């Protein structure tokens, strides 16, 4: 256990929080609901607040992070808040020359493609993400009984952005480095595991109640390659938080073949995207697993009857698991009607929780 975690203030006690009960595998008082990207472009109040402020500037403004994170909790009555941030924030804080370009995503000025590039990567110090920690402290004071989820990008997904220089459809440069120069590859992911771990430890020390590790692009890999090139580094992150006293969620997109290995990395909760039914995910993970998911974000455009039907199906499929947290199978799409999200939360809360 690091000094950063052991020196943190006593953790909030939230004995009645349905999200935390489900994450522990206990039976919650209601089916807990939160949504990835619940704070963001689908909310008019978010767009109004962010007008004229760049994404990275917003992520380093504690008061703005506080307000944006609280917006969906107020509007939707979700059972957890997720910190408004971005997976590249710790890279930027450490000194990587990177910007988030509207309509494109993260763009890296000097891609990392050699051992020298890896050696030149700056090391993150917790003090460099103090604005994020301050936002966490502001939020835990404001959220009452609602848990706060912190997060970080997993080493593979961070590596993909750094190696490609930005978002990629095929991850060809990433895979080329992985296959052709495994020594440099593992050095890069080891460095990025340290970055993610420092970022998450800072959030935990400041008071988050759970963490999620996003491996957004891991679905581009075979199970064999995931185990060889990625699993040890994700395990370093999640294992490094084993004694932190907070649930650890592990999520990726297109990861049906990887679910078991992602749990092996140290996840308490495995996020499942919409492509894999939850009952099938439970068969792969085992009945003692806790799962999160997995409504297709596009279903929220199909009308209330369809949303209710699909939500009820997902809750029923999740009953085979030791615990289930209702969520989307990925993030809220920008054009989603916020009122549909609110009605979906209300409907799911009316369903019977547990097995």
Secondary structure as UniProt FT lines:
FT   HELIX           3..6
FT   TURN            15..16
FT   HELIX           18..24
FT   TURN            36..37
FT   TURN            41..42
FT   HELIX           44..50
FT   TURN            51..52
FT   HELIX           55..59
FT   HELIX           62..76
FT   STRAND          80..82
FT   TURN            87..88
FT   HELIX           89..94
FT   STRAND          98..101
FT   TURN            102..104
FT   STRAND          105..108
FT   HELIX           115..120
FT   HELIX           126..129
FT   HELIX           130..142
FT   TURN            144..145
FT   STRAND          147..153
FT   HELIX           155..164
FT   HELIX           172..180
FT   HELIX           182..206
FT   STRAND          210..215
FT   TURN            216..217
FT   HELIX           218..220
FT   HELIX           223..229
FT   HELIX           231..239
FT   TURN            240..243
FT   STRAND          247..252
FT   HELIX           256..258
FT   HELIX           259..264
FT   TURN            265..266
FT   STRAND          269..271
FT   TURN            274..275
FT   HELIX           278..285
FT   TURN            287..288
FT   STRAND          290..295
FT   HELIX           297..301
FT   HELIX           304..317
FT   HELIX           318..320
FT   STRAND          323..328
FT   TURN            334..335
FT   HELIX           338..349
//
